[in-house]
Amino acid sequence: MTLLRRRDFIKTAGTVAAVSPFLGSRAASSPNPPNVVFILADDMGYGDVSYLNPDSKIPTPNLDRIGREGTYFSDAHSPSSICTPTRYGIHTGRYCWRTRIKNSVTWGYSRHLIEPDRLTVASLLKQAGYNTGCFGKWHMGMDMMTRDGRGLEPPDVVVDRRAFTGDIDWQAEIENGPLAVGFDEFYGISASLDMHPYIWIDGDRFVGECTTEQDLLFNTRDTMPADHGKNMGPSHADFVAEDVQVEITNKTVDFIDRQSKDRPFFACMALAAPHIPIVPSKAYQGQSQLGPYGDFCIQIDDDIGRVLDALDRNGLADSTLVVYTADNGCAPYIGVDEMNRMGHYPSFVFRGYKADIYEGGNRIPFLARWPAAIEAGSSSDEIICLTDLLATMAALTGQPLPVDAGEDSYNILTALLGQPGETPIREATISQSATGGFSVRQGKWKLELMPSSGGYYRMRPDQVAARGLPPIQLYDLERDIKESNNVQGDHPDVVAHLRGLLEKYRTTGRST
């Protein structure tokens, strides 16, 4: 099993010349900045992508095409190993632990998490003249109205939020959703596909009403912890879980087909897959060696192929930056043990899975293609974080970031274009477990401060302690990529330094 592909920063003079206008201080109104298609998978592991893992049992030819025709980062990280905090970080360039969400996630009815006046990737690109659209899973809260006109105020206790429904006014406008933070269009669902209400949202309106109830976890009940599978709730009569991946792809492709070459666009394709419920369309059932999860990943890859085909069909491929990544690692409860026995490792060689503090929880696939600027077949071992999207888009469009925006976002454009610097771009990178534990990564060192989930994100800190996990762990990832040898006792100076960085970032309000 090959660990990581080799770094290749070979660039041609013509490519550098082609992108040089985007690196200087150029007017945001320039007529030809690149289009951006940002594809975010939900719970797909580094080892699931065959371009990154030659031993993967899941063929991903379209993802492989992005890597082959572009670049990939071998050391890319999500700011959290669960959904909501990562998504907040992507859109705002800010660590989510600076908000009210210190651990866990928002749920289907949660109030908005992104502050209405905060600069986001979408609002930044909209300022630069982009058409902006988001299609799929939001999962950062939005404000739903109740029939009494008071609005919805769901409690913050996890168990209550799962059971909470409220008396929703399905005809009322939804406030502080995607349209309020820079998107011209949105079509998707409020949270994960296992969280009611099970109904589509178009812009700031529900598509119809929830007149029935269903539980979308029926097909994964045997592999889920008993207290996770309580998801019976309000549903639109025509809402079908198997249709969600198809509809997200259709809406994204339609958005691309409607664009003009005269105006750039930003399409955020926020998948709800392969997150539970694992519901591949009938045409894909049985296509993989790994059961429904492998089938679902094959469908995702085919759908990404449809997006690439739409760019080709409209003559937009060369002028479009396509980024594919994931919000965290593969979930441990979808049958990973059986997949491991079959020779497939969703976390690749890394320890842990979704919700964990370990690399398997937050080291993610990150592939990018922009034929006009990125050398085909290149790669980077620069440490990056998904919070870096905002600062990178600002550099791409020649816009300065305000001092109160992108507090944890670094500009990685030079690494993306294969122009390495003499020093690392990021001073350090922070990630969190689902229970709120912190990791601090700098160079080869990774410090982990428990609580960690230990494999399932609803484990309490006292349960973690009962498993005998030390509260402080330090790993030398150059020597120990599997995080098997805790060396914190041998390097107290490194532990103190990294803890000091975390404290500085927490007290100063920013890490850039």
Buried (B, 14 or more C-beta within 10 A) or exposed (E): EEEBBEBEBEBEEEBBEBBEEBBEEBEBEBEEBBBBBBBBBBBBBBBBBBBBBEEBBBBBBBBBBBBBBBBBBBBBBBBBBBBBBBBBBBBBBBBBBBBEBEBBBBBBBBBBBBEEEBBBBBBBBBBBBBBBBBBBBBBBBBBBBBEEEEBBEBEBEEEEBBEBBBEBBBEBBBBBBBBBBBBBBBBBBBBBBBBBBBBBBEBBBBBBBBEEEBBBBEBBBEBBEEEBBEBBBBBBEEBBBBBBBBBBBBBBBBBBEEBEEEEBBBBBBBBBBBBBBBBBBEEBBEBBBBBBBBBBBBBBBBBBBBBBBBBEEBEBBEBBBBBBBBBBBBBBBBBBEEBEEBEBBBBBBBBBBBBBBBBBBBBBBBBBBBBBBBBEBBBBBBBBBBBBBBBBBBBBBBBEBEEEBBBBBBBBBBBBBBEBEEEBBBEBBBBBBBBBBBBBBBEEBBBBBBBBBBBBBBBEBEBBBEEEBEBEBBBBBEEBBBBEEBBBEEBEEBBEBBBEBBEEBBEEEBBB
